[in-house]
């Protein structure tokens, strides 16, 4: 049986350090699962909202697997509502991305925006970047209230949410790139474990590092020893070499084949 180890880490972006704001991204790993979340900058305490939605994603996954994405979304909303019920609305606005190993499949689920990528056994990589129109992600919190959901749909009525796909071969040459409109309120992908060496989920801060997303991903994937707190070590090494300097907060989780 193919097995994977999980780790996740997060760092504050330069736009927040310069104004003494807390990191509004959060990352967490547990056996066979990683979760990252990104709080909306409009709230005073969305760092807390990001943590609550991150924990809600784990709560939901312990009840419903990602292989049933619509049912998982329902469970995520229930868990999130329980964890954020007493919080001000703006503090509860956070995106969620979760990756997990289930039944010898690697599955990824993104709600709002973010990044999902696979390092493939053939030596190449493929990944998706979600884009929210007008910089207005469909936060899961909006789905809990019909009026908020209606307001969001009215705001973005002229432009759909999209996912842009990138595929690089083993020589790091871009061989495919295309953009598709999302037809569901979430984004979901899965791959058999034997086709994948590593899976990465990240917040949209991965696109704010002053380099191409693929260059950042290749640096992240260059983990030599995926044991213990390997993502903390990797991100620390990249920061020391100035290969990771996001202007936005960044959270990354990885599932690495052992």
C-alpha positions in Angstrom: 0.0 0.0 0.0 1.3 3.5 -0.9 1.6 5.8 2.1 2.1 9.5 2.5 3.2 11.8 5.3 1.7 15.2 5.9 3.0 18.6 7.1 1.9 22.2 6.7 3.2 25.6 7.6 2.3 29.3 7.2 4.2 32.6 7.1 3.2 36.3 7.2 3.4 38.4 4.1 5.3 41.7 3.8 2.1 43.7 3.4 1.1 42.7 6.8 4.4 42.9 8.6 4.8 46.5 7.5 1.5 47.6 9.2 1.9 45.3 12.2 -1.1 43.0 11.2 -1.3 39.4 12.3 -0.9 36.6 9.8 -4.4 35.9 8.4 -3.5 32.5 6.9 -3.4 29.2 8.8 -2.2 25.7 8.1 -2.6 22.4 9.9 -1.7 18.8 9.2 -2.9 15.5 10.6 -2.3 11.9 9.4 -3.3 11.7 5.7 -4.6 15.2 5.5 -3.5 18.9 5.2 -5.6 22.0 5.4 -4.8 25.7 4.6 -7.1 28.7 5.1 -6.9 32.3 4.2 -8.7 35.0 6.2 -10.2 38.1 4.5 -8.3 41.3 5.2 -11.6 43.2 5.7 -12.1 41.8 9.2 -10.2 42.9 12.3 -9.7 39.3 13.5 -9.9 37.1 10.4 -6.8 35.3 11.6 -9.2 33.8 14.2 -11.8 33.0 11.5 -9.1 31.3 9.3 -8.2 29.1 12.2 -11.8 28.2 13.0 -12.6 27.3 9.3 -9.4 25.3 9.2 -10.5 23.3 12.2 -14.0 23.0 10.7 -12.5 21.5 7.5 -10.8 18.8 9.6 -14.0 18.2 11.7 -15.9 17.7 8.4 -13.3 15.4 6.9 -13.5 13.2 10.0 -17.2 12.8 9.1 -17.4 12.8 5.3 -14.6 12.0 2.9 -13.6 14.3 0.0 -14.7 11.6 -2.5 -18.2 13.0 -1.9 -17.5 16.7 -2.5 -21.1 17.9 -2.3 -21.7 16.1 0.9 -18.3 17.2 2.3 -19.3 20.8 1.6 -22.5 20.4 3.5 -20.6 19.0 6.5 -18.0 21.7 6.2 -20.7 24.4 6.4 -22.3 22.7 9.5 -18.9 22.5 11.2 -18.0 26.0 10.3 -21.3 27.4 11.5 -20.8 25.7 14.9 -17.3 27.2 15.2 -18.1 30.7 14.0 -21.6 31.3 15.3 -20.6 33.9 17.9 -18.1 35.8 15.7 -18.7 39.0 13.8 -19.4 38.3 10.1 -16.2 39.9 8.7 -14.0 37.9 11.1 -15.5 34.7 9.7 -14.6 35.2 6.1 -11.9 32.7 5.1 -11.2 30.4 2.2 -10.4 26.7 2.8 -8.2 24.2 0.8 -7.9 20.6 2.0 -5.9 17.7 0.5 -6.2 14.1 1.7 -5.3 10.5 1.1 -8.4 8.3 0.8 -8.8 4.8 -0.5 -5.5 5.0 -2.4 -6.5 8.2 -4.0 -5.2 11.8 -3.5 -8.1 14.3 -3.4 -8.1 18.0 -3.2 -11.0 20.4 -2.4 -10.9 24.2 -2.5 -13.6 26.6 -1.4 -13.2 30.2 -2.3 -9.8 30.4 -3.9 -6.3 28.9 -3.6 -3.9 26.5 -5.2 -3.8 22.7 -5.7 -0.9 20.9 -7.3 0.5 17.4 -7.9 4.1 16.3 -8.5 3.6 13.4 -10.9 5.4 10.1 -11.0 6.4 10.8 -14.6 8.6 13.8 -13.4 6.2 16.6 -14.4 3.9 18.7 -12.3 0.3 19.9 -12.8 -1.5 22.6 -10.8 -4.5 24.8 -10.6 -4.9 28.4 -9.5 -8.4 29.6 -8.6 -9.3 33.1 -9.4 -12.2 35.0 -7.8 -13.8 37.7 -9.8 -13.3 41.2 -8.4 -11.1 39.7 -5.7 -14.3 38.5 -4.0 -13.9 34.7 -3.2 -17.0 32.7 -2.4 -16.2 32.3 1.2 -18.0 29.3 2.8 -19.5 31.7 5.3 -21.5 33.2 2.4 -23.1 29.9 1.8 -24.6 29.8 5.3 -26.8 32.8 4.6 -29.1 33.1 1.5 -28.9 36.9 1.5 -25.1 37.0 1.7 -24.9 34.4 -1.1 -27.3 36.4 -3.2 -25.3 39.6 -2.6 -22.1 37.8 -3.6 -23.7 36.4 -6.8 -25.0 39.9 -7.7 -21.5 41.3 -7.1 -19.8 38.8 -9.5 -22.7 38.3 -11.9 -20.7 39.5 -14.9 -17.7 37.2 -14.3 -17.5 33.6 -13.1 -15.0 32.0 -10.8 -12.3 30.3 -12.8 -9.6 27.6 -12.4 -6.4 27.9 -14.5 -4.6 24.7 -15.2 -0.9 24.4 -15.8 1.0 21.3 -16.8 4.8 21.1 -17.0 6.8 18.1 -18.3 9.8 16.5 -16.6 12.1 19.1 -18.4 10.1 21.9 -16.7 8.5 23.0 -20.0 5.0 24.3 -20.0 3.0 21.9 -22.2 -0.6 22.9 -21.3 -2.4 25.9 -19.9 -6.1 26.6 -20.0 -8.7 28.3 -17.9 -12.2 27.0 -17.2 -15.2 28.6 -15.4 -16.3 26.7 -12.3 -19.7 25.2 -12.4 -19.9 24.3 -8.7 -19.3 26.5 -5.6 -16.2 24.4 -4.9 -13.2 23.0 -6.8 -12.3 19.3 -6.7 -9.7 17.1 -8.2 -8.4 13.6 -7.6 -5.5 11.3 -8.7 -4.5 7.7 -8.0 -1.7 7.6 -5.5 0.5 5.6 -7.9 0.5 8.5 -10.3 1.7 11.1 -7.7 4.8 11.7 -5.6 3.6 14.8 -3.7 0.5 16.8 -3.4 0.4 20.5 -2.4 -2.4 22.8 -1.3 -1.8 26.5 -0.7 -3.5 29.8 -0.2 -3.3 32.4 -3.0 -0.2 33.9 -1.4 1.8 31.5 -3.5 1.2 33.8 -6.4 2.7 36.8 -4.6 6.3 35.7 -4.2 7.8 37.8 -7.0 8.5 34.7 -9.1 6.3 32.4 -11.2 4.1 30.0 -9.3 5.8 27.1 -10.9 9.2 28.3 -9.7 7.9 28.6 -6.1 6.3 25.2 -6.4 9.5 23.6 -7.6 11.4 25.1 -4.7 8.7 23.8 -2.3 8.9 20.3 -3.8 12.7 20.1 -3.3 12.2 18.7 0.1 15.0 16.1 0.7 13.7 14.6 3.9 9.9 14.5 4.2 9.8 13.5 7.9 8.8 15.5 11.0 8.2 19.2 10.5 9.5 19.1 6.9 7.4 21.9 5.6 8.5 24.2 8.4 12.1 23.4 7.6 11.6 23.8 3.8 9.8 27.2 4.1 12.4 28.3 6.7 15.2 27.4 4.3 13.5 29.3 1.4 13.0 32.3 3.6 16.7 32.4 4.5 17.7 32.2 0.8 15.1 34.9 -0.1 13.5 32.4 -2.4 10.2 32.8 -0.5 9.2 36.4 0.1 5.4 36.7 -0.4 3.7 40.0 -0.1 0.5 38.3 1.0 0.3 35.7 3.8 1.0 32.2 2.6 0.0 28.8 4.0 1.2 25.5 2.3 0.4 21.9 3.1 2.1 18.9 1.5 1.4 15.1 1.3 4.6 13.4 0.4 4.9 9.7 -0.7 7.1 7.7 1.7 
